Amino acid sequence: MAGNGIVIKTTGLDKTFGTVHAVRNLDLEVRAGSRFGFLGPNGAGKTTTVRILSGLLRQTSGTGTVCGFDISTQRDEIKAITGLLPESPGLYSKLSAVEFLEFIGALNDMSGEELHRRIDRLLAMLGLEGRQNDLLESFSSGMKQKVLVASTLLHDPKLVFLDEPTSRLDPAASALVKDIILALAEQTETSFFICSHMTAFVEDVCDVVGILVDGALAVLGSPEEIIAATDTADLEEAYLQIVGGKVDRATLLAWR
């Protein structure tokens, strides 16, 4: 379990792949029960950080704990107590939604009435109760993403890593995922670590935001603090200012 109210703590966390320095000297604390948003351009190191923290990848140097477990020596314990929804997850298309969730439950040592109550509740929450016995190959991309969200929450993890959770969802489904995160955060002790390119989603959902640039943490604070510090109107403008993503509109319009 998390100690002193801290669910994630890293000190000097580094990861290199050959000559590529993916994560640079990352010092980070995430409080239990918080909704932490991780923003950054493609290649900034967000997914690499999540893989290290979720026990899938070893760091090159530095230390860290997740839910009180050491990322170097207790990776299996971390995997058991956390949930991970990667950006490009896999599904068994020849299984129904219920069968897939039963399979995920078995991997987490869940079975019987408790598992099926949890499955029924999650599918109802995600609006899939009428399709639970249909094969996943018949589902739209958005519906498949909902099943994956359910699979991530199935074993009631203390910490959930979500890597681009709304990337394949329509606006209504994205809003539903947002509402689920907010409801779970309010009603349970679940903590969320959310990687996203959707600054509006992060601004609405997250109480703390970190912005990663070239593998290094450039900014950390609440959305309101970051917006105020950059003197911008919203988190999207603040983000673009921090990562250097502003567009020269005059040049863009004059291309013809």
C-alpha positions as CSV (number, residue, x, y, z in Angstrom):
1,M,0.0,0.0,0.0
2,A,1.0,3.6,-0.4
3,G,3.0,5.1,2.4
4,N,2.4,8.6,3.8
5,G,-0.4,9.2,1.3
6,I,2.0,8.8,-1.7
7,V,1.0,6.3,-4.3
8,I,4.0,7.0,-6.7
9,K,7.4,8.3,-5.8
10,T,10.4,8.4,-8.1
11,T,13.9,9.8,-7.6
12,G,16.4,10.4,-10.4
13,L,14.5,8.0,-12.7
14,D,16.3,7.5,-16.0
15,K,15.7,5.2,-19.0
16,T,17.9,5.0,-22.1
17,F,17.6,2.9,-25.2
18,G,21.0,2.9,-26.8
19,T,21.7,6.6,-27.6
20,V,18.1,7.6,-26.9
21,H,17.5,9.2,-23.5
22,A,13.7,8.5,-23.1
23,V,13.3,9.5,-19.4
24,R,15.7,12.0,-17.7
25,N,16.2,12.3,-14.0
26,L,12.5,12.1,-13.2
27,D,11.6,13.1,-9.6
28,L,7.9,12.7,-9.1
29,E,5.3,12.3,-6.3
30,V,1.7,11.4,-6.9
31,R,-0.6,11.4,-3.9
32,A,-3.1,8.6,-3.2
33,G,-6.6,9.3,-4.5
34,S,-5.4,11.9,-7.0
35,R,-6.0,12.1,-10.7
36,F,-2.6,12.8,-12.3
37,G,-2.4,13.9,-15.9
38,F,0.7,13.3,-17.9
39,L,1.0,15.5,-21.0
40,G,3.8,15.7,-23.5
41,P,4.6,15.5,-27.3
42,N,5.0,12.1,-29.0
43,G,8.3,10.6,-28.0
44,A,8.5,12.7,-24.8
45,G,8.8,9.6,-22.6
46,K,5.2,9.3,-21.2
47,T,4.6,5.7,-22.2
48,T,8.1,4.6,-21.2
49,T,7.5,6.1,-17.8
50,V,4.2,4.2,-17.5
51,R,5.8,1.0,-18.5
52,I,8.5,1.4,-15.8
53,L,5.9,2.4,-13.1
54,S,3.6,-0.5,-14.0
55,G,6.3,-3.1,-13.7
56,L,6.7,-3.9,-17.4
57,L,10.1,-2.3,-18.0
58,R,13.2,-1.8,-15.9
59,Q,14.7,1.6,-15.5
60,T,18.3,2.3,-16.4
61,S,19.0,4.1,-13.1
62,G,17.1,5.8,-10.3
63,T,14.6,4.5,-7.8
64,G,10.9,4.5,-7.2
65,T,7.9,3.0,-5.4
66,V,4.4,2.3,-6.6
67,C,1.8,1.7,-3.9
68,G,4.7,1.2,-1.5
69,F,6.3,-1.5,-3.6
70,D,9.8,-1.1,-5.1
71,I,9.9,-0.8,-8.9
72,S,13.2,-2.7,-9.0
73,T,12.5,-5.7,-6.8
74,Q,8.7,-5.9,-6.4
75,R,7.4,-5.7,-10.0
76,D,5.0,-8.6,-9.6
77,E,3.4,-7.0,-6.5
78,I,3.0,-3.8,-8.5
79,K,1.3,-5.6,-11.4
80,A,-1.1,-7.3,-9.0
81,I,-2.3,-4.1,-7.3
82,T,-2.5,-1.8,-10.4
83,G,-4.4,-1.7,-13.6
84,L,-3.0,-0.7,-17.0
85,L,-4.8,0.2,-20.2
86,P,-2.1,0.7,-22.8
87,E,-2.5,2.9,-25.9
88,S,-2.7,-0.1,-28.3
89,P,-4.1,-3.1,-26.3
90,G,-5.1,-6.4,-27.7
91,L,-8.5,-8.2,-27.6
92,Y,-9.5,-11.7,-28.4
93,S,-12.0,-11.1,-31.1
94,K,-13.6,-14.5,-31.0
95,L,-14.6,-14.1,-27.4
96,S,-17.7,-12.3,-26.2
97,A,-17.4,-9.3,-23.9
98,V,-18.3,-11.5,-20.9
99,E,-15.9,-14.3,-21.9
100,F,-13.1,-11.8,-22.3
101,L,-13.7,-10.3,-18.9
102,E,-13.9,-13.8,-17.4
103,F,-10.5,-14.5,-18.9
104,I,-9.1,-11.3,-17.5
105,G,-10.7,-12.1,-14.1
106,A,-9.0,-15.5,-14.1
107,L,-5.7,-13.9,-14.7
108,N,-6.3,-11.9,-11.5
109,D,-7.5,-14.9,-9.5
110,M,-11.1,-13.8,-9.6
111,S,-14.0,-16.2,-10.2
112,G,-17.6,-17.1,-9.2
113,E,-20.3,-14.7,-8.1
114,E,-18.0,-11.9,-7.1
115,L,-16.4,-11.8,-10.6
116,H,-19.8,-11.9,-12.4
117,R,-21.2,-9.2,-10.2
118,R,-18.2,-7.0,-11.1
119,I,-18.6,-7.8,-14.8
120,D,-22.3,-7.0,-14.8
121,R,-21.8,-3.7,-12.9
122,L,-19.0,-2.5,-15.2
123,L,-20.8,-3.5,-18.5
124,A,-23.9,-1.7,-17.3
125,M,-21.9,1.3,-16.3
126,L,-20.4,1.4,-19.8
127,G,-23.7,0.9,-21.6
128,L,-22.9,-2.5,-22.9
129,E,-25.3,-4.7,-20.9
130,G,-27.3,-5.5,-24.1
131,R,-24.1,-6.7,-26.0
132,Q,-22.4,-8.7,-23.3
133,N,-22.7,-12.0,-25.1
134,D,-21.8,-10.7,-28.6
135,L,-18.4,-11.5,-30.1
136,L,-15.9,-8.7,-29.8
137,E,-15.3,-8.8,-33.5
138,S,-18.7,-7.3,-34.0
139,F,-18.0,-4.3,-31.8
140,S,-17.1,-0.9,-33.0
141,S,-13.7,0.6,-31.9
142,G,-15.4,2.7,-29.3
143,M,-17.2,-0.3,-27.8
144,K,-14.0,-2.4,-27.8
145,Q,-12.3,0.5,-25.9
146,K,-15.2,0.4,-23.3
147,V,-14.6,-3.4,-22.8
148,L,-10.9,-2.6,-22.3
149,V,-11.7,0.0,-19.7
150,A,-13.8,-2.5,-17.9
151,S,-11.0,-5.1,-18.0
152,T,-8.6,-2.6,-16.5
153,L,-11.0,-1.8,-13.6
154,L,-12.2,-5.4,-13.1
155,H,-9.9,-6.4,-10.1
156,D,-10.5,-3.1,-8.3
157,P,-7.0,-1.8,-8.5
158,K,-5.6,0.8,-6.1
159,L,-3.9,2.6,-9.0
160,V,-4.9,2.7,-12.7
161,F,-2.6,3.7,-15.5
162,L,-4.5,4.9,-18.6
163,D,-2.5,5.6,-21.7
164,E,-4.6,7.6,-24.1
165,P,-7.9,6.2,-22.7
166,T,-10.1,8.2,-25.2
167,S,-8.1,7.8,-28.3
168,R,-10.7,5.7,-30.1
169,L,-13.9,7.0,-28.5
170,D,-16.5,9.3,-29.9
171,P,-17.3,12.5,-27.8
172,A,-20.2,10.9,-26.0
173,A,-18.1,7.8,-25.0
174,S,-15.1,10.1,-24.0
175,A,-17.5,12.0,-21.7
176,L,-18.6,8.8,-20.2
177,V,-15.0,7.7,-19.5
178,K,-14.4,11.1,-17.9
179,D,-17.5,10.7,-15.7
180,I,-16.5,7.1,-14.7
181,I,-13.0,8.3,-13.6
182,L,-14.5,11.2,-11.6
183,A,-17.1,8.9,-10.0
184,L,-14.5,6.3,-9.0
185,A,-12.2,8.9,-7.7
186,E,-15.0,10.3,-5.5
187,Q,-16.4,7.0,-4.3
188,T,-13.3,4.9,-3.9
189,E,-9.6,5.3,-3.0
190,T,-8.6,4.6,-6.6
191,S,-5.7,6.7,-8.0
192,F,-5.4,7.5,-11.7
193,F,-2.3,8.2,-13.8
194,I,-3.5,9.4,-17.2
195,C,-1.4,9.9,-20.3
196,S,-3.3,11.9,-22.9
197,H,-2.9,14.2,-25.8
198,M,-6.4,15.6,-25.1
199,T,-5.7,18.7,-23.0
200,A,-9.4,19.5,-22.5
201,F,-9.9,16.0,-21.1
202,V,-7.0,16.3,-18.7
203,E,-8.1,19.8,-17.7
204,D,-11.6,18.5,-16.8
205,V,-10.5,15.3,-15.1
206,C,-7.1,15.8,-13.5
207,D,-6.3,17.6,-10.3
208,V,-2.5,17.6,-10.9
209,V,-0.7,17.7,-14.3
210,G,2.9,17.0,-15.2
211,I,4.2,18.1,-18.6
212,L,7.1,16.0,-20.0
213,V,9.4,17.5,-22.6
214,D,12.3,15.5,-24.1
215,G,12.0,13.0,-21.2
216,A,12.3,15.6,-18.5
217,L,9.5,17.0,-16.3
218,A,9.1,20.6,-17.4
219,V,6.0,21.6,-15.3
220,L,4.1,20.2,-12.4
221,G,1.0,21.7,-10.8
222,S,-2.8,21.9,-10.9
223,P,-4.4,22.9,-14.3
224,E,-5.3,26.2,-12.7
225,E,-1.7,26.9,-11.5
226,I,-0.2,26.0,-14.9
227,I,-2.7,28.2,-16.7
228,A,-2.1,31.1,-14.3
229,A,1.7,30.7,-14.5
230,T,1.7,30.9,-18.3
231,D,-1.0,33.6,-18.5
232,T,-3.1,31.6,-20.9
233,A,-6.8,31.0,-21.3
234,D,-6.8,27.2,-20.9
235,L,-4.5,24.2,-20.5
236,E,-4.2,23.7,-24.3
237,E,-2.7,27.2,-24.7
238,A,-0.5,26.6,-21.7
239,Y,0.7,23.3,-23.0
240,L,1.5,24.7,-26.5
241,Q,3.5,27.5,-24.9
242,I,5.5,25.1,-22.7
243,V,6.3,22.6,-25.5
244,G,6.8,25.2,-28.2
245,G,3.9,24.1,-30.3
246,K,2.6,27.5,-31.4
247,V,1.7,27.8,-35.1
248,D,2.5,30.9,-37.2
249,R,-1.0,31.4,-38.6
250,A,0.1,34.1,-41.1
251,T,2.7,31.8,-42.6
252,L,0.3,28.9,-42.6
253,L,-2.5,30.9,-44.4
254,A,0.0,32.3,-46.9
255,W,1.2,28.9,-48.2
256,R,-0.9,29.2,-51.3
